[in-house]
Amino acid sequence: MMNDFDNKLTYLVTGAAGFIGFHLSKKILLTGAKVIGYDNMNDYYDVSLKESRLAELDKTAAESGEFVMIRGDLADKVALEDVFVKHKPDVVVNLAAQAGVRYSIENPDAYIQSNLVGFANVLECCRHHEVKHLVYASSSSVYGGNTKVPFSTDDQVDRPVSLYAATKKSNELMAYSYCKLYGIKATGLRFFTVYGPYGRPDMAAYKFADLMRAGKPIQIYNNGDMYRDFTYIDDIVAGVFRILCNPPVGDDLGACYKVYNIGNNSPEKLMDFVSELEKALGLTATKEFMPMQPGDVYRTYADTTELEKDFGFKPATSLKDGLKKFADWYKEYYRQ
């Protein structure tokens, strides 16, 4: 039986200044709960956007909940341990990571430090402190070049086509071993192409909007013949929120561990995505067609059966509605 959300608990959200971390933190705060945010505020993209998110969280906390923001790096084990000692989080949501498939080709070391060393530190802290549940971000990129669709959590994912994907699959393996060896409870979430207000500027909706606003061409890979399971941020957060206070039960080896897909279960053609974004923004893009890029995959498509079965939830925001909400926020944020 699914437990209700408990606003008496303390929630540690790593990557709280990031896209998903910000939206999840805000939803938790609105219940009156305490959120400890942890983020290194790196300059992978515009730090002012991260600061805007934090300002919004402070504003929310002034009316509901309690928000404590700590600026630190997951790879700094001493700093992270200090957070656990001082704040005693009940639930840990690890959303901090070096993101981006293409950037992992240029700067692999950043991914090793943040996604592997950093995640190992999170696991160690959960092991040594009384954490009820660790929820962590994996990624649809773990499916690599799988051609069987939709992608199921039962599929083999042993052939990553980017280092980013390899680090996310490694996180799943590391978490499982900690669940089995040390009795922690962990849930991994494979997110599928998330978009929405306060999104990441390196992701398609935001990146294309920036280029269109500047009158510059957008680059469309594989000549537009690509499909993505675009998932609106509110659907992602609604799914994560249901999971927070519901740690998995033991499997046949006694490990309290589970992985879910959170995606829209409805892949959209890239050119349809561009067309809807143009309509939502009221702009027309100059298009530059490009070959497939290293690390990219042709299609993503989430099988959400397990999420529906265990939590009665399935993302349902249409691309048209989601892009309109993104465009409305974008125009307001940049005062168009």
TILUM-636472 format. One record per residue (C-alpha): y, x, z; residue number from 1; residue in one letter. Coordinates in steps of 0.25 Angstrom, whole numbers, plus 2048, in hexadecimal, padded with zeros to 3 digits. Layout:
<votis>
{voti {Y; X; Z}; NUM; "A"},
...
</votis>
This chain:
<votis>
{voti {800; 800; 800}; 1; "M"},
{voti {80E; 805; 7FC}; 2; "M"},
{voti {817; 809; 808}; 3; "N"},
{voti {826; 804; 808}; 4; "D"},
{voti {830; 80F; 807}; 5; "F"},
{voti {834; 815; 815}; 6; "D"},
{voti {843; 817; 817}; 7; "N"},
{voti {840; 81E; 824}; 8; "K"},
{voti {83A; 82A; 81E}; 9; "L"},
{voti {842; 837; 819}; 10; "T"},
{voti {840; 83A; 80B}; 11; "Y"},
{voti {842; 848; 805}; 12; "L"},
{voti {846; 847; 7F6}; 13; "V"},
{voti {846; 855; 7EF}; 14; "T"},
{voti {84F; 855; 7E3}; 15; "G"},
{voti {858; 84A; 7E9}; 16; "A"},
{voti {863; 84E; 7E0}; 17; "A"},
{voti {85A; 84D; 7D4}; 18; "G"},
{voti {859; 840; 7CB}; 19; "F"},
{voti {84D; 83A; 7D1}; 20; "I"},
{voti {84F; 83F; 7DF}; 21; "G"},
{voti {85D; 839; 7DF}; 22; "F"},
{voti {858; 82B; 7DB}; 23; "H"},
{voti {84D; 82B; 7E5}; 24; "L"},
{voti {855; 831; 7F1}; 25; "S"},
{voti {85F; 826; 7EE}; 26; "K"},
{voti {855; 81B; 7EE}; 27; "K"},
{voti {84F; 820; 7FB}; 28; "I"},
{voti {85D; 821; 802}; 29; "L"},
{voti {85F; 813; 7FE}; 30; "L"},
{voti {854; 80F; 808}; 31; "T"},
{voti {85B; 815; 813}; 32; "G"},
{voti {851; 821; 814}; 33; "A"},
{voti {854; 830; 816}; 34; "K"},
{voti {854; 839; 80A}; 35; "V"},
{voti {854; 848; 80A}; 36; "I"},
{voti {858; 84E; 7FD}; 37; "G"},
{voti {855; 85C; 7F8}; 38; "Y"},
{voti {859; 862; 7EB}; 39; "D"},
{voti {85D; 870; 7E6}; 40; "N"},
{voti {868; 86A; 7DD}; 41; "M"},
{voti {865; 874; 7D2}; 42; "N"},
{voti {86D; 874; 7C5}; 43; "D"},
{voti {861; 870; 7BC}; 44; "Y"},
{voti {86B; 865; 7B8}; 45; "Y"},
{voti {879; 861; 7BC}; 46; "D"},
{voti {87A; 862; 7CB}; 47; "V"},
{voti {886; 859; 7CC}; 48; "S"},
{voti {87C; 84D; 7C8}; 49; "L"},
{voti {873; 851; 7D4}; 50; "K"},
{voti {880; 851; 7DD}; 51; "E"},
{voti {883; 843; 7D8}; 52; "S"},
{voti {875; 83E; 7DC}; 53; "R"},
{voti {877; 844; 7EA}; 54; "L"},
{voti {884; 83E; 7EB}; 55; "A"},
{voti {87E; 830; 7E8}; 56; "E"},
{voti {873; 833; 7F2}; 57; "L"},
{voti {87D; 836; 7FD}; 58; "D"},
{voti {885; 829; 7F9}; 59; "K"},
{voti {878; 821; 7FA}; 60; "T"},
{voti {874; 828; 808}; 61; "A"},
{voti {882; 824; 80D}; 62; "A"},
{voti {87D; 816; 80C}; 63; "E"},
{voti {86E; 816; 80E}; 64; "S"},
{voti {864; 821; 813}; 65; "G"},
{voti {867; 82F; 816}; 66; "E"},
{voti {868; 83B; 80C}; 67; "F"},
{voti {867; 849; 80F}; 68; "V"},
{voti {868; 853; 804}; 69; "M"},
{voti {863; 861; 805}; 70; "I"},
{voti {866; 86B; 7F9}; 71; "R"},
{voti {85A; 874; 7F8}; 72; "G"},
{voti {84F; 879; 7EF}; 73; "D"},
{voti {840; 875; 7F0}; 74; "L"},
{voti {83C; 884; 7ED}; 75; "A"},
{voti {843; 887; 7FA}; 76; "D"},
{voti {838; 885; 804}; 77; "K"},
{voti {840; 888; 811}; 78; "V"},
{voti {84B; 87E; 80D}; 79; "A"},
{voti {841; 873; 809}; 80; "L"},
{voti {839; 875; 816}; 81; "E"},
{voti {846; 874; 81E}; 82; "D"},
{voti {848; 866; 818}; 83; "V"},
{voti {83B; 861; 81C}; 84; "F"},
{voti {83D; 867; 82A}; 85; "V"},
{voti {84B; 860; 82C}; 86; "K"},
{voti {849; 853; 825}; 87; "H"},
{voti {83A; 850; 827}; 88; "K"},
{voti {838; 848; 81A}; 89; "P"},
{voti {82E; 83D; 81A}; 90; "D"},
{voti {82D; 83C; 80B}; 91; "V"},
{voti {830; 847; 801}; 92; "V"},
{voti {834; 844; 7F2}; 93; "V"},
{voti {833; 851; 7EA}; 94; "N"},
{voti {83C; 84E; 7DE}; 95; "L"},
{voti {842; 85C; 7DD}; 96; "A"},
{voti {83D; 865; 7D2}; 97; "A"},
{voti {842; 86D; 7C6}; 98; "Q"},
{voti {842; 862; 7BB}; 99; "A"},
{voti {841; 862; 7AC}; 100; "G"},
{voti {837; 866; 7A2}; 101; "V"},
{voti {83F; 86E; 799}; 102; "R"},
{voti {846; 876; 7A3}; 103; "Y"},
{voti {838; 87B; 7A9}; 104; "S"},
{voti {836; 882; 79C}; 105; "I"},
{voti {843; 88A; 79E}; 106; "E"},
{voti {843; 88C; 7AD}; 107; "N"},
{voti {835; 88B; 7B2}; 108; "P"},
{voti {838; 892; 7C0}; 109; "D"},
{voti {841; 887; 7C4}; 110; "A"},
{voti {835; 87E; 7C3}; 111; "Y"},
{voti {82B; 887; 7CB}; 112; "I"},
{voti {835; 888; 7D6}; 113; "Q"},
{voti {839; 87A; 7D8}; 114; "S"},
{voti {82D; 872; 7D3}; 115; "N"},
{voti {822; 87B; 7D8}; 116; "L"},
{voti {827; 884; 7E4}; 117; "V"},
{voti {831; 878; 7E8}; 118; "G"},
{voti {826; 86E; 7E8}; 119; "F"},
{voti {81C; 877; 7F0}; 120; "A"},
{voti {827; 878; 7FA}; 121; "N"},
{voti {828; 869; 7FB}; 122; "V"},
{voti {819; 868; 7FD}; 123; "L"},
{voti {819; 872; 808}; 124; "E"},
{voti {824; 86A; 80F}; 125; "C"},
{voti {81D; 85D; 80E}; 126; "C"},
{voti {810; 864; 813}; 127; "R"},
{voti {817; 869; 81F}; 128; "H"},
{voti {81F; 85D; 823}; 129; "H"},
{voti {81B; 84F; 825}; 130; "E"},
{voti {81E; 849; 817}; 131; "V"},
{voti {818; 83C; 815}; 132; "K"},
{voti {819; 83C; 806}; 133; "H"},
{voti {81D; 846; 7FB}; 134; "L"},
{voti {822; 840; 7EE}; 135; "V"},
{voti {825; 84A; 7E3}; 136; "Y"},
{voti {829; 849; 7D4}; 137; "A"},
{voti {820; 84D; 7C9}; 138; "S"},
{voti {822; 84A; 7BB}; 139; "S"},
{voti {81D; 843; 7AE}; 140; "S"},
{voti {81E; 851; 7A8}; 141; "S"},
{voti {810; 855; 7AF}; 142; "V"},
{voti {80A; 84D; 7A4}; 143; "Y"},
{voti {80E; 857; 79A}; 144; "G"},
{voti {809; 854; 78C}; 145; "G"},
{voti {7FF; 849; 790}; 146; "N"},
{voti {7FD; 840; 784}; 147; "T"},
{voti {7F5; 835; 78C}; 148; "K"},
{voti {7FF; 82A; 790}; 149; "V"},
{voti {804; 825; 799}; 150; "P"},
{voti {803; 831; 7A3}; 151; "F"},
{voti {7FB; 82E; 7AF}; 152; "S"},
{voti {7FA; 836; 7BC}; 153; "T"},
{voti {7EB; 837; 7B9}; 154; "D"},
{voti {7EE; 83F; 7AC}; 155; "D"},
{voti {7EB; 84E; 7AC}; 156; "Q"},
{voti {7F9; 856; 7AD}; 157; "V"},
{voti {7F4; 864; 7AB}; 158; "D"},
{voti {7FC; 868; 79F}; 159; "R"},
{voti {80B; 868; 7A2}; 160; "P"},
{voti {814; 86B; 796}; 161; "V"},
{voti {820; 870; 79F}; 162; "S"},
{voti {821; 879; 7AC}; 163; "L"},
{voti {828; 86D; 7B2}; 164; "Y"},
{voti {81C; 864; 7B0}; 165; "A"},
{voti {813; 86F; 7B6}; 166; "A"},
{voti {81B; 870; 7C2}; 167; "T"},
{voti {81B; 861; 7C4}; 168; "K"},
{voti {80B; 861; 7C2}; 169; "K"},
{voti {80B; 86C; 7CC}; 170; "S"},
{voti {812; 864; 7D6}; 171; "N"},
{voti {808; 859; 7D5}; 172; "E"},
{voti {7FD; 863; 7D8}; 173; "L"},
{voti {804; 86A; 7E3}; 174; "M"},
{voti {807; 85C; 7EA}; 175; "A"},
{voti {7F8; 858; 7E9}; 176; "Y"},
{voti {7F3; 865; 7EF}; 177; "S"},
{voti {7FD; 863; 7FB}; 178; "Y"},
{voti {7F8; 854; 7FD}; 179; "C"},
{voti {7EA; 859; 7FD}; 180; "K"},
{voti {7EC; 865; 806}; 181; "L"},
{voti {7F7; 861; 80F}; 182; "Y"},
{voti {7F6; 852; 810}; 183; "G"},
{voti {804; 84F; 80A}; 184; "I"},
{voti {806; 843; 802}; 185; "K"},
{voti {80C; 844; 7F4}; 186; "A"},
{voti {810; 83C; 7E8}; 187; "T"},
{voti {814; 842; 7DB}; 188; "G"},
{voti {81C; 83A; 7D1}; 189; "L"},
{voti {81C; 83D; 7C2}; 190; "R"},
{voti {82A; 838; 7BD}; 191; "F"},
{voti {82C; 834; 7AF}; 192; "F"},
{voti {839; 838; 7A8}; 193; "T"},
{voti {843; 832; 7B2}; 194; "V"},
{voti {851; 82E; 7AE}; 195; "Y"},
{voti {85C; 826; 7B4}; 196; "G"},
{voti {86A; 827; 7BB}; 197; "P"},
{voti {86D; 835; 7C1}; 198; "Y"},
{voti {861; 83A; 7B9}; 199; "G"},
{voti {85F; 849; 7B5}; 200; "R"},
{voti {868; 84E; 7AA}; 201; "P"},
{voti {85C; 856; 7A3}; 202; "D"},
{voti {854; 849; 7A1}; 203; "M"},
{voti {856; 841; 794}; 204; "A"},
{voti {85F; 835; 798}; 205; "A"},
{voti {869; 83E; 79F}; 206; "Y"},
{voti {868; 849; 795}; 207; "K"},
{voti {86A; 840; 789}; 208; "F"},
{voti {875; 839; 790}; 209; "A"},
{voti {87D; 845; 792}; 210; "D"},
{voti {87B; 84A; 784}; 211; "L"},
{voti {87F; 83D; 77E}; 212; "M"},
{voti {88B; 83C; 787}; 213; "R"},
{voti {88F; 84A; 782}; 214; "A"},
{voti {88D; 846; 774}; 215; "G"},
{voti {882; 851; 772}; 216; "K"},
{voti {874; 84F; 76C}; 217; "P"},
{voti {868; 84B; 774}; 218; "I"},
{voti {85B; 853; 771}; 219; "Q"},
{voti {84F; 84A; 76F}; 220; "I"},
{voti {842; 852; 770}; 221; "Y"},
{voti {835; 850; 767}; 222; "N"},
{voti {83F; 849; 75D}; 223; "N"},
{voti {83F; 83D; 767}; 224; "G"},
{voti {830; 83A; 767}; 225; "D"},
{voti {82E; 83B; 776}; 226; "M"},
{voti {82B; 830; 780}; 227; "Y"},
{voti {82F; 830; 78F}; 228; "R"},
{voti {82C; 827; 79B}; 229; "D"},
{voti {83A; 826; 79F}; 230; "F"},
{voti {83B; 821; 7AE}; 231; "T"},
{voti {848; 81C; 7B4}; 232; "Y"},
{voti {84C; 822; 7C1}; 233; "I"},
{voti {84B; 815; 7C9}; 234; "D"},
{voti {83D; 813; 7C6}; 235; "D"},
{voti {839; 821; 7CA}; 236; "I"},
{voti {840; 820; 7D7}; 237; "V"},
{voti {839; 812; 7DA}; 238; "A"},
{voti {82C; 818; 7D7}; 239; "G"},
{voti {82E; 824; 7E0}; 240; "V"},
{voti {834; 81B; 7EB}; 241; "F"},
{voti {827; 813; 7EC}; 242; "R"},
{voti {81F; 820; 7ED}; 243; "I"},
{voti {827; 827; 7F8}; 244; "L"},
{voti {821; 820; 804}; 245; "C"},
{voti {813; 81E; 7FE}; 246; "N"},
{voti {80C; 82C; 7FE}; 247; "P"},
{voti {7FE; 82C; 7F7}; 248; "P"},
{voti {7F1; 82A; 7FE}; 249; "V"},
{voti {7E6; 835; 7FD}; 250; "G"},
{voti {7DE; 837; 7F0}; 251; "D"},
{voti {7CF; 83A; 7F0}; 252; "D"},
{voti {7D3; 848; 7F5}; 253; "L"},
{voti {7DC; 843; 800}; 254; "G"},
{voti {7E9; 847; 7F9}; 255; "A"},
{voti {7F4; 83D; 7FB}; 256; "C"},
{voti {7FA; 840; 7ED}; 257; "Y"},
{voti {7FE; 837; 7E1}; 258; "K"},
{voti {806; 839; 7D4}; 259; "V"},
{voti {80D; 82E; 7CD}; 260; "Y"},
{voti {814; 82C; 7C0}; 261; "N"},
{voti {821; 826; 7C0}; 262; "I"},
{voti {826; 822; 7B2}; 263; "G"},
{voti {82A; 816; 7AA}; 264; "N"},
{voti {81C; 815; 7A4}; 265; "N"},
{voti {824; 812; 797}; 266; "S"},
{voti {826; 81E; 78E}; 267; "P"},
{voti {833; 81D; 785}; 268; "E"},
{voti {836; 824; 778}; 269; "K"},
{voti {840; 82F; 779}; 270; "L"},
{voti {849; 829; 76E}; 271; "M"},
{voti {849; 81B; 775}; 272; "D"},
{voti {84D; 822; 782}; 273; "F"},
{voti {859; 828; 77A}; 274; "V"},
{voti {85D; 81B; 773}; 275; "S"},
{voti {85D; 814; 781}; 276; "E"},
{voti {865; 81F; 787}; 277; "L"},
{voti {86F; 81E; 77C}; 278; "E"},
{voti {871; 80F; 77E}; 279; "K"},
{voti {872; 810; 78D}; 280; "A"},
{voti {87D; 81B; 78B}; 281; "L"},
{voti {884; 815; 77F}; 282; "G"},
{voti {883; 823; 778}; 283; "L"},
{voti {87C; 828; 76C}; 284; "T"},
{voti {874; 835; 76C}; 285; "A"},
{voti {874; 83F; 762}; 286; "T"},
{voti {865; 843; 761}; 287; "K"},
{voti {860; 851; 75F}; 288; "E"},
{voti {851; 850; 75C}; 289; "F"},
{voti {848; 85C; 762}; 290; "M"},
{voti {83A; 860; 762}; 291; "P"},
{voti {831; 85E; 76F}; 292; "M"},
{voti {835; 868; 77A}; 293; "Q"},
{voti {82C; 871; 782}; 294; "P"},
{voti {827; 86A; 78E}; 295; "G"},
{voti {82A; 85C; 789}; 296; "D"},
{voti {820; 851; 787}; 297; "V"},
{voti {81F; 846; 77D}; 298; "Y"},
{voti {81D; 83A; 786}; 299; "R"},
{voti {81D; 836; 795}; 300; "T"},
{voti {817; 829; 79A}; 301; "Y"},
{voti {814; 826; 7A8}; 302; "A"},
{voti {808; 81E; 7AD}; 303; "D"},
{voti {80D; 817; 7B9}; 304; "T"},
{voti {800; 810; 7BD}; 305; "T"},
{voti {7FE; 817; 7CA}; 306; "E"},
{voti {80D; 815; 7CE}; 307; "L"},
{voti {80B; 806; 7CB}; 308; "E"},
{voti {7FE; 805; 7D3}; 309; "K"},
{voti {803; 80C; 7DF}; 310; "D"},
{voti {811; 808; 7E0}; 311; "F"},
{voti {812; 7FB; 7D7}; 312; "G"},
{voti {81E; 802; 7D0}; 313; "F"},
{voti {820; 806; 7C1}; 314; "K"},
{voti {82D; 80B; 7BB}; 315; "P"},
{voti {833; 800; 7B2}; 316; "A"},
{voti {842; 803; 7AF}; 317; "T"},
{voti {843; 802; 79F}; 318; "S"},
{voti {849; 80E; 798}; 319; "L"},
{voti {855; 805; 793}; 320; "K"},
{voti {859; 801; 7A1}; 321; "D"},
{voti {857; 80F; 7A7}; 322; "G"},
{voti {85F; 816; 79D}; 323; "L"},
{voti {86A; 80C; 79F}; 324; "K"},
{voti {86B; 80F; 7AE}; 325; "K"},
{voti {86B; 81E; 7AB}; 326; "F"},
{voti {876; 81C; 7A0}; 327; "A"},
{voti {87E; 813; 7AA}; 328; "D"},
{voti {87D; 81E; 7B4}; 329; "W"},
{voti {880; 829; 7AB}; 330; "Y"},
{voti {88D; 823; 7A5}; 331; "K"},
{voti {892; 820; 7B3}; 332; "E"},
{voti {88E; 82E; 7B8}; 333; "Y"},
{voti {896; 835; 7AD}; 334; "Y"},
{voti {8A0; 82A; 7AC}; 335; "R"},
{voti {89F; 827; 79E}; 336; "Q"},
</votis>
